[in-house]
Amino acid sequence: MTAELRHDWTLPQLRALHDTPLLDLVFRAAGVHRQFHDPREMQVSKLISIKTGACPEDCSYCAQSSRYSTGVGAERLMDQGKVVEIAARAKAAGVSRVCLGAAWRSVKDNDQFDRVLGMVRGVTDMGLEVCCTLGMLTESQAKKLEDAGLYAYNHNVDSSAEFYETIITTRTYADRLDTLANVRKTNVTMCSGGIIGLGETVDDRLKMLQTLSAIRPHPESVPINILSKVEGTPMAANADVPVWDVIRMIATTRLVMPKSDVRLTAGRVTLDESAQAMCFLAGANSIFSSETEFMLTKAVPSPSYDADKVLLDALGMTMRAPFTNHHSTRAAELSGRGAAATDEVEVPFCDRKGAVCAVG
């Protein structure tokens, strides 16, 4: 099974792909996954909420919005020492990427941003990939993060442009795309995906993939989140997402953006081990894990380090080491920095039997 990198998917083409009989779709996606990735490797990431709550945005799904009463209190920006301490424990558990999240609408050029840059330097120098999600970002701010050693910047588009307007009014879809464009002006990798279960249609989900796949090059990471229903938000009573929808979305994403890491992110706790294994087979090769069993806040639960280790061991999978993504030039740039340096660079990946080989 082969795939080509495309930036011109039409909605009818995406719909035909998505609606392929499920087992056929998973089989096809699994073949493409093996063409571009080692199917036995899983990147395990850890989220740290470095500044929690009191966000002025009105995202209808978010526990940290100041517009809703969710039980998530406001907390000040975390100290760098605490961030490094959490990152060290994550590294000891096999985590290769630490994601720093701040509940800001946008980054401000102030002392707090300078402190975040220090956190990025500190965790990168430990030999871990660092991702940040800080809200909207200017080109100069993106450059400062690049200079500090940032590996990835996360800024999700959430859904289609049309549906986005019904769930968020405090920023526009164009604002989201502007931030992604600013990231693309640096060597920092792009992490952007969406959420299913917001009340969107299948076409909304596919338009999201169409938007992301039009970016050149494709986002290096594409998170597929399952809505975590939070009491107090407008979406607390939304219908559950059928497991088959999740698997189908993972497989479609893998086929549309074959070189990207496809991240099975928020909401993974709603899937049993068999469903997670199906998602991994369909092309998901990145997960979030946690020592506290929640992601950014207690409102969004996460599997634990121990539980994920048991699952990956049972499936014969290993945790991917930092800076070893052979599709990422940023990995090669940063691989000599920090305590877990590696000399790996972009190389062809072949499966262990030599049956499939492709240059990234």
Secondary structure by P-SEA (a helix, b strand, c coil): cbbbbbccccaaaaaaaaaccaaaaaaaaaaaaaacccccbbbbbbbbcccccccccccccccccccccccbbbbccccaaaaaaaaaaaaaacccbbbbbbccccccccaaaaaaaaaaaaaaaacbbbbbbcccccaaaaaaaaaacccbbbbbccccaaaaaaccccccaaaaaaaaaaaaaccbbbbbbccccccccaaaaaaaaaaaaaccccccbbbbbcccccccccccccccccaaaaaaaaaaaaaaccccccccccccccccaaaaaaaaaacccccccccccccccccbbbbcaaaaaaaaaaacbbbbccccccccaaaaaacccccccccccbbbbbcccccccccc
